[in-house]
């Protein structure tokens, strides 16, 4: 009897610093569905040489093939790495999560070099935290600007650390004191926003906050890369029997499926180079933010359509195993040769507008927005897939649940207006990938 339960499996991921070279341990872990699998196999070459014996000889080991499926409920914290394996590096932009409110948390009372108290007033609005005051439009830059606006010749540098969630404010010369406790505007001070306690800071050239309580958010935007080699990962699987790691992992396709009264399911088709012994590390899982069918906004031609019952959207990159004459049975590389996107959905008829486009061969657009829990300042964990130019290949009159409906099929074509086939955006709290 087997003593190894499927429920004991643990999966980890690590972005590869050198393409195809396995990492030592995971940097993140994912909770996958039981159907997920990674399989490495080898082809056997039969020995058919004639030796005067009426029996086969030992087969020889031929080429190795690695493939698998990563299947899991849609979580914005996980899916971004699957998209990364499919499309390559994103452009990551911090969103405006820090909220400055007029007359509530907009005052900084301070003194410089033992002088009189002055008050900096932060401009009300929503801001990205940023990491340095050198980045325009961030909260760091706002603090610097407002401090310098009410002093003499002093200049300030403001930095923020995502790791510690602390601000550091540094004066170019001399000392300053921020009067969080004894200042004129303590009731409307920015101390909580900036992570300070209700105490005046020490007279010094720099002041560092205790820790902010706010949460930042980043938007990661993926478009088709010109490179044939999207970012590779090492995938680790602990099956209790042994921990194996699979190097050179890329996705050949990513399928997103939504049906009524169910989780939105993501299925990533994986190709990899080979397997070896590995280590799983100390797994830590994201235990929330799974999205279900009620988190979906399905847009057709830029308009939200509330009559779509279910959908399946598949993104592809034409990945293939590049094999060369070498001293290895395994592929030399996984190469993405060209992108594609297909979408099918069931929709109840409201009118014939979109079917008329099918008859006329006119392009439409499909946008799928899956938005879950709030991160901060009304910004949510989110996945958005946009097929800018979508061609219907089937739009029949059929019946669904006794109602007139269509099982629609189509694919994306290149948008000359936006210079892309499709775009994927993921919002979560990671600063980069």
C-alpha positions in Angstrom: 0.0 0.0 0.0 1.3 3.5 -0.9 2.0 5.7 2.1 2.2 9.0 0.1 -1.0 11.1 -0.1 -1.6 13.6 -2.9 -2.7 16.1 -0.3 0.9 16.1 1.2 2.3 17.5 -2.0 4.0 20.9 -1.8 4.9 23.1 -4.8 7.4 26.0 -5.0 8.7 28.4 -7.6 11.9 30.4 -8.2 12.8 32.7 -11.0 16.0 31.6 -12.6 19.0 34.0 -12.6 20.5 32.1 -15.5 18.1 30.7 -18.0 17.8 26.9 -17.7 20.0 26.7 -14.6 18.0 25.4 -11.7 17.8 27.5 -8.5 18.6 26.0 -5.1 15.3 26.6 -3.4 11.9 28.2 -3.9 11.3 31.9 -3.3 7.5 31.4 -3.3 5.0 28.6 -2.9 1.7 27.9 -4.5 -1.3 25.9 -3.4 -2.3 23.9 -6.5 -5.3 21.7 -7.4 -4.8 17.9 -7.1 -4.8 17.6 -10.9 -1.5 19.5 -11.1 1.4 17.4 -12.2 5.0 17.5 -13.5 6.3 14.6 -15.5 9.7 13.8 -16.9 10.0 10.9 -19.3 12.5 9.5 -21.8 12.0 7.9 -25.1 13.5 4.4 -25.5 15.4 3.5 -28.7 14.9 -0.1 -29.6 18.1 -2.1 -30.5 17.1 -3.8 -33.8 20.6 -4.9 -34.8 20.9 -8.4 -36.1 23.1 -10.7 -34.0 21.8 -14.1 -34.9 19.5 -14.1 -31.8 15.8 -14.2 -32.2 15.1 -11.8 -29.2 15.3 -8.1 -28.6 18.3 -6.6 -26.8 18.3 -3.8 -24.2 16.7 -0.5 -25.4 18.8 2.6 -25.3 17.8 5.9 -23.6 16.7 8.5 -26.2 15.5 12.1 -25.8 14.0 13.4 -22.5 10.7 15.3 -22.4 9.4 17.4 -19.5 5.9 18.7 -19.3 3.2 19.4 -16.7 0.1 21.3 -15.7 -0.2 23.9 -12.9 -3.9 24.1 -12.0 -5.1 26.4 -9.3 -7.8 28.9 -8.3 -7.1 32.4 -9.6 -5.1 34.4 -7.1 -3.4 37.6 -8.2 -0.4 36.7 -6.0 0.2 33.5 -7.9 -1.0 34.0 -11.5 1.5 36.8 -12.2 4.4 34.3 -12.1 2.6 32.0 -14.6 2.1 35.0 -16.9 5.8 35.8 -16.4 6.7 32.3 -17.6 4.5 32.8 -20.7 5.3 36.3 -21.7 8.5 37.6 -20.1 9.2 40.6 -17.9 6.4 43.0 -17.0 6.5 46.8 -16.5 5.7 47.2 -12.8 4.1 50.5 -11.6 3.2 51.4 -8.0 -0.4 52.5 -7.6 -1.6 55.4 -5.5 -2.5 53.8 -2.2 -1.4 56.4 0.4 -4.2 58.8 1.1 -3.6 62.4 2.3 -6.8 64.1 3.5 -7.2 67.8 4.0 -7.5 68.7 7.7 -7.1 65.1 8.8 -3.5 63.8 8.3 -1.8 66.6 6.3 0.3 68.5 8.8 4.0 68.1 9.8 5.1 70.5 12.6 8.9 70.8 12.9 11.8 72.9 13.9 15.2 73.3 12.3 18.5 73.9 14.2 16.6 74.9 17.3 14.6 77.6 15.6 10.9 78.4 15.6 8.2 75.9 14.8 7.0 75.8 11.2 4.3 73.7 9.6 4.5 71.8 6.3 1.1 71.0 4.7 0.9 68.0 2.5 -1.3 68.4 -0.6 -4.4 66.3 -0.3 -4.6 63.3 -2.7 -3.6 59.7 -3.4 0.0 58.9 -3.8 2.3 55.9 -4.5 4.7 55.5 -1.6 7.8 55.3 -3.8 11.2 54.5 -2.5 12.9 57.9 -2.9 12.0 61.5 -3.1 13.8 61.6 -6.4 10.7 59.9 -8.0 8.2 62.5 -8.9 4.6 62.1 -7.9 5.3 59.8 -4.9 4.6 60.4 -1.2 8.3 60.6 -0.6 8.6 63.4 -3.2 5.6 65.2 -1.7 7.1 65.2 1.9 10.4 66.6 0.6 8.7 69.3 -1.4 6.4 70.4 1.5 9.2 70.4 4.1 11.4 72.6 1.8 8.6 75.0 1.0 8.4 76.3 4.6 12.1 76.4 5.6 15.1 78.5 4.6 17.8 76.9 2.6 17.7 73.4 3.9 17.0 70.5 1.6 15.7 67.0 2.5 15.9 63.5 1.2 13.0 61.1 1.9 13.2 57.4 1.4 10.8 54.5 2.0 11.5 50.8 2.5 9.0 48.2 1.4 10.8 45.6 3.6 10.5 47.5 6.9 7.6 49.8 5.9 9.5 52.8 7.3 10.2 56.3 6.1 13.5 58.0 6.6 13.7 61.8 6.4 17.2 63.2 6.2 18.3 66.9 6.3 21.3 67.9 4.2 23.0 69.6 7.2 22.3 70.5 10.8 19.4 69.0 12.8 15.6 69.0 12.9 12.8 67.9 15.2 9.4 66.7 14.1 6.9 67.7 16.8 4.4 64.9 16.6 3.5 65.3 20.3 4.0 69.0 21.1 3.3 70.7 17.7 0.5 73.0 17.0 -1.3 70.6 14.6 -0.9 67.2 16.4 -4.6 66.5 15.9 -4.3 66.6 12.1 -0.7 65.5 11.8 0.6 63.0 9.3 2.3 60.8 12.0 0.1 57.7 11.5 0.4 58.0 7.7 4.2 58.2 7.9 4.4 55.5 10.6 5.6 57.6 13.6 4.3 57.4 17.2 2.9 60.3 19.1 6.3 61.5 20.3 8.6 64.3 19.1 11.6 63.0 17.2 15.1 63.4 18.5 17.1 66.4 17.5 19.2 64.9 14.7 20.0 65.1 11.0 17.6 62.2 10.2 14.4 60.7 11.6 13.1 57.2 10.8 9.5 56.1 11.4 8.6 53.1 13.5 6.5 51.4 10.8 3.6 52.4 8.5 0.3 50.6 8.7 -0.7 51.2 5.1 -0.4 48.8 2.2 1.0 49.5 -1.2 -0.1 48.0 -4.5 1.7 47.4 -7.8 0.3 47.0 -11.3 2.3 44.6 -13.5 1.7 45.0 -17.2 2.6 42.3 -19.7 2.7 42.7 -23.5 4.2 40.4 -26.1 8.0 40.5 -25.7 10.2 40.6 -28.8 12.5 38.0 -27.2 12.1 34.4 -28.1 13.1 33.4 -24.5 10.6 34.5 -21.9 11.7 34.3 -18.2 12.3 30.8 -17.1 11.6 29.4 -13.6 12.6 26.4 -11.5 9.6 24.5 -10.2 9.9 22.4 -7.0 7.6 19.5 -6.1 7.7 17.7 -2.8 5.7 14.4 -3.1 6.8 13.2 0.3 8.7 10.3 -1.5 11.2 12.9 -2.7 11.7 16.5 -3.6 12.4 17.1 -7.3 13.2 20.3 -9.1 12.5 21.0 -12.7 14.6 23.6 -14.5 14.1 25.7 -17.5 10.3 25.9 -17.0 8.2 28.0 -19.3 4.5 28.0 -20.1 3.3 27.2 -23.6 -0.2 28.3 -22.8 -2.3 29.8 -20.0 -6.0 29.0 -19.8 -8.5 30.9 -17.6 -11.9 29.4 -17.1 -15.0 30.7 -15.3 -18.3 28.9 -14.8 -21.2 29.8 -12.5 -20.9 29.0 -8.8 -17.2 28.0 -9.0 -13.7 29.3 -8.6 -12.1 31.0 -11.6 -9.5 28.3 -12.6 -6.1 28.9 -14.1 -4.3 26.1 -16.0 -0.7 26.6 -17.1 0.8 24.1 -19.5 4.5 23.8 -18.6 7.5 22.6 -20.6 10.8 22.1 -18.8 14.3 20.8 -19.5 14.9 18.0 -17.0 14.5 17.0 -13.3 16.9 16.6 -10.4 16.9 16.3 -6.6 15.9 19.5 -4.8 14.8 21.1 -1.6 11.4 22.7 -0.9 12.5 25.1 1.8 9.9 26.3 4.4 6.6 26.8 2.5 4.4 29.8 3.2 1.2 30.0 1.3 -1.2 32.8 0.4 -4.4 31.6 2.1 -6.9 34.2 0.7 -7.7 36.2 -2.4 -9.0 33.3 -4.5 -11.5 34.7 -7.0 -14.8 33.2 -8.1 -17.3 33.8 -10.9 -18.9 36.8 -9.1 -15.6 38.6 -9.3 -15.7 38.8 -13.1 -16.5 41.7 -15.3 -16.7 40.6 -18.9 -16.6 43.4 -21.5 -17.5 43.1 -25.1 -16.6 46.1 -27.3 -15.6 48.1 -24.2 -19.0 47.6 -22.6 -19.7 45.4 -19.6 -21.9 42.5 -20.6 -24.0 40.9 -17.8 -25.4 38.1 -20.0 -22.2 36.0 -20.3 -22.7 32.7 -18.5 -19.2 31.2 -18.7 -16.0 31.7 -20.6 -12.6 30.2 -21.4 -9.7 32.3 -22.5 -6.4 30.8 -23.6 -3.1 32.6 -24.2 -0.3 30.9 -26.1 3.3 31.7 -27.1 4.2 28.9 -29.6 6.7 27.4 -27.2 8.7 24.4 -28.5 11.6 22.3 -27.4 14.7 23.2 -29.3 16.8 20.1 -29.7 20.4 20.2 -31.0 23.1 17.7 -31.6 24.9 17.7 -28.3 25.9 15.4 -25.4 22.6 15.7 -23.7 19.3 13.8 -24.1 17.4 16.9 -22.9 16.3 20.0 -25.0 18.8 22.8 -25.2 16.2 25.5 -24.8 12.5 26.3 -24.7 11.8 28.9 -27.4 8.6 31.0 -27.9 7.9 31.3 -31.6 4.7 33.4 -31.7 1.7 34.5 -29.6 -1.9 33.7 -30.0 -5.1 34.1 -28.0 -8.4 32.2 -28.2 -11.7 32.8 -26.3 -15.0 31.1 -26.2 -18.0 32.0 -24.1 -21.7 31.4 -23.7 -23.9 34.5 -23.9 -27.7 35.0 -23.7 -28.9 37.2 -26.5 -29.9 40.8 -25.8 -29.6 42.0 -29.3 -27.8 41.0 -32.5 -25.1 43.7 -32.5 -22.2 41.3 -31.9 -23.5 38.6 -34.1 -23.8 41.1 -37.0 -20.1 41.7 -36.5 -19.5 37.9 -37.0 -21.5 37.9 -40.2 -19.7 41.0 -41.5 -16.2 39.8 -40.4 -15.8 42.9 -38.3 -13.5 42.8 -35.3 -14.7 43.5 -31.7 -12.8 43.5 -28.4 -12.9 41.2 -25.3 -11.8 42.4 -21.9 -11.9 40.1 -18.9 -11.5 41.8 -15.5 -11.2 39.6 -12.4 -11.1 41.8 -9.3 -11.0 40.4 -5.7 -10.2 41.7 -2.3 -9.3 45.4 -1.7 -5.6 46.0 -1.2 -5.8 49.7 -0.2 -7.6 52.9 -1.2 -10.2 51.0 -3.3 -7.5 49.2 -5.4 -8.0 45.5 -5.6 -6.2 42.3 -6.3 -6.9 42.0 -10.0 -6.2 40.1 -13.3 -7.2 41.8 -16.5 -6.9 40.2 -20.0 -7.5 42.5 -23.0 -7.9 41.1 -26.5 -7.9 44.4 -28.4 -9.0 43.1 -31.8 -11.2 39.9 -31.6 -12.6 38.0 -34.6 -15.6 35.8 -34.1 -15.3 32.4 -35.9 -18.7 31.1 -34.6 -21.7 32.9 -33.3 -24.7 30.5 -33.7 -28.3 30.9 -32.6 -28.7 28.2 -30.0 -30.5 27.6 -26.7 -29.1 27.7 -23.2 -31.4 27.1 -20.2 -34.4 27.5 -22.5 -33.2 31.0 -23.6 -31.9 32.1 -26.9 -28.1 32.1 -26.6 -24.9 31.6 -28.5 -21.8 29.5 -27.8 -19.3 32.0 -29.2 -15.8 31.1 -30.5 -13.1 33.5 -31.7 -9.5 34.5 -31.6 -7.4 37.6 -31.3 -5.6 39.3 -34.2 -2.9 41.9 -34.1 -4.1 45.4 -33.3 -2.4 48.0 -35.4 -3.8 50.7 -33.3 -2.2 49.4 -30.0 0.6 47.5 -31.6 -0.1 44.2 -29.8 -2.1 41.0 -29.9 -3.2 41.1 -26.3 -2.3 42.6 -22.9 -2.3 41.2 -19.4 -2.4 43.3 -16.2 -2.0 41.9 -12.7 -2.4 44.0 -9.5 -1.0 42.7 -6.2 1.4 43.8 -3.5 4.7 42.5 -5.0 7.0 45.4 -6.2 8.6 43.5 -9.1 9.1 40.2 -10.8 
